Amino acid sequence: MSVIYLLITISIIVAVAFLIAFFMAVKNGQFDDDYTPSVRMLFDDEVKLKAKKEIQTTEEKSN
C-alpha cells in the first residue's frame, strides 16, 4: 500500500512540473503564432521554386 502513496506523490510532482513548463512556454510566446503553420504548406512550392532558380543562376554564372 505504501508503494501506491509513493507513485501518487511522484505522479503529482511530474504533473506539476509539466504544468509549470506549459505556463512558461505560454508566457514566453511559444504558442502565439497559430496562423502560419496552417498556411505553410501553401507557400512551400514557391520557396522551392525560388531556391531552384537561384541555384540555376549561380551555376550559369560559374560556367
C-alpha positions in Angstrom: 0.0 0.0 0.0 2.9 2.4 0.7 4.0 2.0 -2.9 0.8 3.5 -4.1 1.3 6.6 -2.0 4.8 6.9 -3.4 3.6 6.6 -7.0 0.8 9.1 -6.5 3.2 11.6 -5.0 5.7 11.2 -7.8 2.9 11.5 -10.4 1.6 14.7 -8.8 5.1 16.1 -8.8 5.6 15.2 -12.5 2.2 16.7 -13.4 3.0 20.0 -11.6 6.4 20.1 -13.4 4.7 19.7 -16.8 2.1 22.4 -15.8 4.9 24.8 -14.9 6.7 24.1 -18.2 3.5 24.7 -20.1 2.8 28.0 -18.4 6.4 29.1 -19.0 6.1 28.2 -22.7 2.8 30.2 -22.9 4.4 33.2 -21.1 7.4 33.2 -23.5 5.1 33.3 -26.5 5.8 29.9 -28.0 2.1 29.4 -28.9 1.5 32.9 -30.3 1.7 32.2 -34.0 -1.2 29.9 -34.8 -1.9 31.1 -38.4 1.5 30.4 -40.1 1.6 26.6 -39.6 -1.8 26.2 -41.2 -0.7 28.0 -44.4 2.9 27.0 -44.5 2.2 24.2 -47.0 0.6 26.7 -49.4 3.9 28.6 -49.7 6.3 25.7 -49.7 6.3 25.3 -53.5 7.2 29.0 -54.1 10.2 28.7 -51.8 11.4 25.6 -53.6 11.0 27.2 -57.0 12.8 30.3 -55.9 15.7 28.2 -54.5 15.9 26.2 -57.7 16.1 29.4 -59.8 18.8 30.8 -57.5 20.8 27.6 -57.9 20.4 27.6 -61.6 21.6 31.2 -61.9 24.6 30.6 -59.7 25.5 27.5 -61.9 25.2 29.6 -65.0 27.4 32.3 -63.6 30.1 29.8 -62.6 30.1 28.3 -66.1 
